[in-house]
Amino acid sequence: MRSCSKVTLQIPAVMMKHGYMDKFETTDDRRAGKIVVNIIDRLNKCGMISPRFDVRQKILEKWQNNLFLSHYFGFSLQKYTGGKILGFFF
């Protein structure tokens, strides 16, 4: 992965927490940095959403239906508030 920012570092940490990847490490190339990822076979698809959309909690289910193939994939809510959609994995 390119462009290692604070936000993009949190997404592999969540993926590792849920068992979709083994480990990751950051490398400094004196620019934005890079993330080296060791992926497990459990991961089917992963992506970032650009631009980051502001989403209310009531509309989140519509976004989930557009992004995911089924309702049984992925993790979409941590708290019952709105926020920004950053990416998806399943």
Backbone bond lengths (Angstrom), bond angles and torsions (degrees), N, CA, C in turn:
res aa  C-N    CA-C-N  psi(-1)  N-CA   C-N-CA  omega(-1)  CA-C   N-CA-C  phi
1 M - - - 1.436 - - 1.520 108.32 -
2 R 1.282 116.77 142.09 1.456 121.31 177.55 1.518 110.30 -98.85
3 S 1.301 116.11 171.55 1.465 126.20 176.85 1.526 112.33 49.98
4 C 1.291 113.83 87.58 1.458 122.57 -176.81 1.532 109.65 -88.50
5 S 1.327 117.55 99.50 1.458 121.44 175.76 1.529 108.85 -110.81
6 K 1.313 116.67 176.37 1.463 120.30 -179.37 1.525 111.36 -64.39
7 V 1.322 116.41 -36.25 1.464 120.30 -179.32 1.522 110.58 -71.58
8 T 1.326 118.08 -43.46 1.460 120.13 -179.18 1.521 112.06 -71.24
9 L 1.311 119.14 -20.11 1.462 121.07 174.59 1.525 111.77 -74.16
10 Q 1.309 118.19 -25.49 1.457 120.61 -179.08 1.528 112.25 -76.68
11 I 1.320 118.27 -27.89 1.467 120.96 -178.87 1.532 111.73 -67.61
12 P 1.353 121.04 -47.03 1.471 118.54 174.65 1.528 113.12 -64.03
13 A 1.325 117.80 -28.60 1.464 120.03 176.85 1.527 111.01 -66.18
14 V 1.326 117.59 -39.46 1.470 121.45 177.06 1.523 109.94 -68.47
15 M 1.327 117.36 -40.43 1.460 121.00 178.86 1.523 111.02 -63.84
16 M 1.329 117.77 -38.60 1.452 121.96 178.26 1.532 110.62 -68.76
17 K 1.321 116.65 -36.64 1.465 121.73 179.15 1.528 111.42 -62.78
18 H 1.332 117.53 -36.53 1.459 122.05 -178.62 1.525 112.87 -92.79
19 G 1.335 118.94 4.74 1.449 122.21 172.92 1.511 116.02 85.34
20 Y 1.322 119.11 20.49 1.462 121.87 179.47 1.524 112.72 -90.53
21 M 1.328 118.04 -14.28 1.459 120.99 178.09 1.516 108.93 -145.62
22 D 1.325 115.41 157.52 1.457 121.17 -175.87 1.520 111.42 -84.68
23 K 1.328 116.79 -56.42 1.462 120.81 179.87 1.521 109.03 -157.63
24 F 1.324 115.43 164.54 1.456 120.67 174.73 1.517 108.69 -146.69
25 E 1.312 115.40 153.51 1.466 120.71 177.66 1.520 109.06 -142.81
26 T 1.304 115.43 152.46 1.462 120.91 -178.92 1.519 109.52 -102.71
27 T 1.321 115.99 144.32 1.455 121.82 175.77 1.520 108.43 -120.72
28 D 1.302 115.67 142.77 1.463 121.00 -178.73 1.524 108.48 -101.13
29 D 1.323 117.00 116.31 1.455 121.41 177.24 1.525 111.26 -109.50
30 R 1.319 116.54 20.16 1.472 125.15 179.18 1.521 112.59 63.22
31 R 1.292 116.67 21.88 1.464 122.56 173.49 1.517 106.96 -128.01
32 A 1.303 117.43 -116.99 1.463 120.56 179.74 1.527 112.02 -90.20
33 G 1.329 118.50 -15.31 1.452 121.92 -177.57 1.517 111.70 89.16
34 K 1.337 115.80 166.00 1.459 121.74 179.57 1.517 108.95 -137.01
35 I 1.326 115.73 155.66 1.454 122.51 177.29 1.525 107.89 -115.23
36 V 1.332 116.79 124.95 1.460 122.63 176.68 1.523 107.11 -101.10
37 V 1.341 116.56 124.82 1.463 122.18 -171.08 1.522 109.87 -118.33
38 N 1.345 116.93 137.34 1.461 123.05 172.01 1.527 107.23 -105.61
39 I 1.338 117.07 105.50 1.462 122.89 -172.11 1.528 110.41 -93.81
40 I 1.330 115.75 139.97 1.461 123.13 173.88 1.531 107.46 -90.16
41 D 1.329 117.45 157.61 1.472 122.03 -177.81 1.520 113.78 -65.14
42 R 1.310 118.69 -9.22 1.465 122.26 -177.31 1.529 112.40 -70.47
43 L 1.316 119.02 -21.96 1.461 123.34 -175.79 1.527 110.26 -81.17
44 N 1.338 116.82 122.83 1.462 121.90 178.26 1.516 112.09 -94.63
45 K 1.332 117.07 -48.75 1.452 120.99 -177.53 1.517 109.16 -149.28
46 C 1.321 114.80 143.54 1.454 121.24 -179.86 1.522 107.36 -144.22
47 G 1.321 117.22 141.00 1.452 119.51 -179.74 1.514 112.42 -160.33
48 M 1.309 115.02 157.13 1.457 122.29 174.99 1.522 107.49 -105.29
49 I 1.309 116.17 148.50 1.455 121.63 -179.76 1.518 108.35 -107.32
50 S 1.309 115.53 122.98 1.458 120.75 179.39 1.513 108.09 -132.37
51 P 1.284 120.64 128.45 1.463 129.38 2.46 1.519 110.90 -76.92
52 R 1.312 115.56 161.91 1.461 121.64 179.56 1.525 108.86 -77.42
53 F 1.318 115.60 116.83 1.457 121.03 -175.86 1.522 110.77 -90.99
54 D 1.334 116.55 139.34 1.458 121.96 171.62 1.519 107.83 -78.42
55 V 1.319 116.60 128.29 1.458 121.12 -175.35 1.525 109.19 -132.49
56 R 1.333 115.37 132.52 1.459 120.18 172.61 1.520 108.94 -83.50
57 Q 1.317 116.51 160.34 1.456 121.30 -176.65 1.525 111.61 -63.55
58 K 1.321 118.36 -32.63 1.465 121.75 -179.28 1.531 112.00 -69.57
59 I 1.330 117.81 -30.59 1.465 122.17 -176.89 1.532 111.68 -92.43
60 L 1.323 117.67 -6.95 1.460 121.57 -175.52 1.529 112.02 -61.88
61 E 1.317 118.43 -33.40 1.461 120.82 179.65 1.528 111.81 -66.03
62 K 1.325 118.27 -34.54 1.468 121.00 175.88 1.525 110.64 -64.37
63 W 1.334 116.90 -42.80 1.464 120.68 177.88 1.525 110.35 -65.05
64 Q 1.316 116.69 -38.92 1.459 120.52 179.52 1.530 110.45 -63.48
65 N 1.322 118.02 -39.99 1.468 120.93 178.00 1.524 111.72 -66.11
66 N 1.325 118.33 -33.92 1.464 121.26 179.41 1.522 112.35 -74.63
67 L 1.330 117.76 -33.03 1.460 120.75 -174.78 1.523 113.50 -88.59
68 F 1.325 117.96 -41.64 1.458 121.24 -172.29 1.517 110.74 -96.34
69 L 1.322 115.85 150.72 1.453 121.37 178.05 1.524 111.54 -74.77
70 S 1.312 116.32 -30.27 1.452 121.46 -177.78 1.522 108.76 -143.19
71 H 1.317 117.01 163.99 1.464 120.75 178.86 1.522 111.90 -76.70
72 Y 1.318 118.11 -13.13 1.451 121.62 -173.44 1.522 113.25 -92.16
73 F 1.321 119.43 1.34 1.451 122.70 -179.22 1.515 110.50 -102.76
74 G 1.335 116.55 145.51 1.454 121.69 168.23 1.515 114.86 82.25
75 F 1.312 113.52 176.02 1.452 123.11 178.56 1.517 106.45 -127.33
76 S 1.318 117.24 123.67 1.457 118.12 -173.26 1.518 113.92 -116.44
77 L 1.327 119.28 -28.32 1.459 120.66 -175.75 1.519 111.17 -121.70
78 Q 1.319 116.15 133.00 1.454 120.61 168.20 1.517 109.57 -104.53
79 K 1.308 116.06 -43.47 1.459 122.55 178.05 1.521 107.35 -131.04
80 Y 1.299 117.01 165.09 1.462 120.77 -178.94 1.519 111.03 -91.41
81 T 1.317 116.07 55.05 1.455 122.25 175.85 1.517 108.48 -131.41
82 G 1.296 116.69 171.11 1.458 121.26 176.41 1.516 110.48 -80.84
83 G 1.321 115.71 -175.03 1.451 119.83 179.62 1.512 110.81 168.86
84 K 1.326 115.78 -150.61 1.451 122.37 179.46 1.521 109.34 -117.62
85 I 1.325 115.46 142.53 1.460 120.52 174.33 1.521 106.90 -89.59
86 L 1.329 116.70 120.81 1.461 121.63 -176.97 1.522 112.57 -101.94
87 G 1.317 117.26 -39.64 1.450 119.73 -176.41 1.515 110.76 -172.35
88 F 1.337 115.58 -176.31 1.456 121.13 -179.43 1.516 109.01 -148.71
89 F 1.326 115.64 155.57 1.459 122.13 173.19 1.517 108.33 -154.99
90 F 1.339 115.69 145.96 1.463 121.46 174.78 1.503 109.42 -157.09
